[in-house]
């Protein structure tokens, strides 16, 4: 955030991240922001000073240094990019739907649809607001991507809702008089071997 060359406080960075980064990465807590600012200042990547803010209150503001600018540019150009990791609580709960009821899983998914519709609307508003600032051109296209992501997430959740009844039919048919259709003991090991064999073939 400091790479945009603006002198900002930790509070500013947190609010800025809430408005932009959270749509496609994450928004750190205030404590994380302040500890990170202290750390990068100790490394010489930023400087800070006390400034008078709104209402006459003093606040510490930070500005990137030449060393910090070089470091963040090296990161942007050369650092390896971590692959995205899917950690989807709604999907995990769906996968364990056999411990719930079809109605409960559908209700959870409907709530998820409402949530992602709200997120899609929010990021659309924020991306539109970013259009006025040329310096945010790349951040804006990242937010537009997030807008499309939430639209797709909505459609995938609706598809899941449509698929639940079919999954319940298969699940019920597999009971054979039992309360729970237990998988064959060790069957997951056979699947793992098949997957490994396929990976070696590739």
GISUL-V351408 format. One record per residue. N is the residue number from 1. RES is the residue in one letter. SS is DSSP state (@ for helix, = for strand, . for the rest). PHI is phi in whole degrees, -180 to 180 (* if undefined). NEAR is the number of other ideal C-beta (glycine too) atoms within 8 Angstrom. Layout:
BEGIN
N/RES/SS/PHI/NEAR, N/RES/SS/PHI/NEAR
END
This chain:
BEGIN
1/X/./*/8, 2/X/@/-66/14, 3/X/@/-64/9, 4/X/@/-78/6, 5/X/./74/6, 6/X/./-93/5, 7/X/./-83/6, 8/X/=/-137/10, 9/X/=/-92/10, 10/X/@/-60/11, 11/X/@/-61/8, 12/X/@/-59/9, 13/X/@/-64/14, 14/X/@/-60/13, 15/X/@/-66/8, 16/X/@/-65/11, 17/X/@/-64/13, 18/X/@/-61/9, 19/X/@/-82/7, 20/X/./-126/12, 21/X/@/-59/11, 22/X/@/-62/10, 23/X/@/-73/13, 24/X/./-140/9, 25/X/./-136/5, 26/X/./-166/5, 27/X/./-115/7, 28/X/./-70/9, 29/X/./-75/6, 30/X/@/-58/9, 31/X/@/-64/6, 32/X/@/-66/8, 33/X/@/-61/13, 34/X/@/-68/9, 35/X/@/-68/8, 36/X/@/-70/9, 37/X/@/-61/13, 38/X/@/-63/8, 39/X/@/-65/8, 40/X/@/-71/11, 41/X/@/-68/12, 42/X/@/-62/6, 43/X/./-84/8, 44/X/./83/7, 45/X/./-87/11, 46/X/=/-150/12, 47/X/=/-121/7, 48/X/=/-136/9, 49/X/=/-153/6, 50/X/=/-87/6, 51/X/=/-135/9, 52/X/=/-85/6, 53/X/./-100/9, 54/X/@/-62/4, 55/X/@/77/4, 56/X/@/79/5, 57/X/./-81/7, 58/X/=/-80/7, 59/X/=/-147/10, 60/X/=/-88/10, 61/X/=/-116/12, 62/X/=/-121/15, 63/X/=/-137/10, 64/X/=/-70/11, 65/X/./-99/10, 66/X/@/-60/5, 67/X/@/-63/9, 68/X/@/-65/15, 69/X/@/-63/10, 70/X/@/-62/8, 71/X/@/-63/9, 72/X/@/-72/12, 73/X/@/-69/9, 74/X/@/-60/9, 75/X/@/-60/8, 76/X/@/-65/6, 77/X/@/-89/6, 78/X/@/-121/4, 79/X/./-68/7, 80/X/./-63/3, 81/X/./-98/4, 82/X/./-66/5, 83/X/./-67/4, 84/X/./-64/4, 85/X/./-116/5, 86/X/./-82/5, 87/X/./-129/4, 88/X/./-116/6, 89/X/@/-60/6, 90/X/@/-66/10, 91/X/@/-68/8, 92/X/@/-62/8, 93/X/@/-64/11, 94/X/@/-65/11, 95/X/@/-61/6, 96/X/./-102/8, 97/X/@/-61/11, 98/X/@/-65/6, 99/X/@/-92/4, 100/X/./-120/9, 101/X/./-130/5, 102/X/@/-56/11, 103/X/@/-65/6, 104/X/@/-66/8, 105/X/@/-65/13, 106/X/@/-63/10, 107/X/@/-63/8, 108/X/@/-62/11, 109/X/@/-67/15, 110/X/@/-64/9, 111/X/@/-62/8, 112/X/@/-63/10, 113/X/@/-60/12, 114/X/@/-62/8, 115/X/@/-65/8, 116/X/@/-72/12, 117/X/@/-63/10, 118/X/@/-66/8, 119/X/@/-65/10, 120/X/@/-62/12, 121/X/@/-64/8, 122/X/@/-62/9, 123/X/@/-70/13, 124/X/@/-63/9, 125/X/@/-64/8, 126/X/@/-67/12, 127/X/@/-65/13, 128/X/@/-64/7, 129/X/@/-66/7, 130/X/@/-74/12, 131/X/./-63/7, 132/X/./-74/4, 133/X/./-116/6, 134/X/@/-57/4, 135/X/@/-65/5, 136/X/@/-100/9, 137/X/@/-57/7, 138/X/@/-74/6, 139/X/@/-62/9, 140/X/@/-67/11, 141/X/@/-70/8, 142/X/@/-66/10, 143/X/@/-68/15, 144/X/@/-64/9, 145/X/@/-61/9, 146/X/@/-61/12, 147/X/@/-61/13, 148/X/@/-67/8, 149/X/@/-60/9, 150/X/@/-66/13, 151/X/@/-64/9, 152/X/@/-67/8, 153/X/@/-60/9, 154/X/@/-61/12, 155/X/@/-64/8, 156/X/@/-65/8, 157/X/@/-67/13, 158/X/@/-65/10, 159/X/@/-63/8, 160/X/@/-60/10, 161/X/@/-57/11, 162/X/@/-66/7, 163/X/@/-89/8, 164/X/@/-65/13, 165/X/@/-60/8, 166/X/@/-64/7, 167/X/@/-63/10, 168/X/@/-66/9, 169/X/@/-63/8, 170/X/@/-63/8, 171/X/@/-61/10, 172/X/@/-65/7, 173/X/@/-64/6, 174/X/./-85/7, 175/X/./-71/10, 176/X/./51/5, 177/X/./84/3, 178/X/./-89/7, 179/X/./-78/3, 180/X/./-148/6, 181/X/./-77/8, 182/X/./-70/5, 183/X/./-69/6, 184/X/./-59/5, 185/X/./-56/4, 186/X/./77/6, 187/X/@/-61/8, 188/X/@/-62/7, 189/X/@/-68/7, 190/X/@/-63/8, 191/X/@/-63/8, 192/X/@/-60/8, 193/X/@/-63/8, 194/X/@/-62/8, 195/X/@/-65/8, 196/X/@/-61/8, 197/X/@/-62/8, 198/X/@/-64/8, 199/X/@/-63/7, 200/X/@/-68/6, 201/X/@/-65/5, 202/X/./-70/4
END
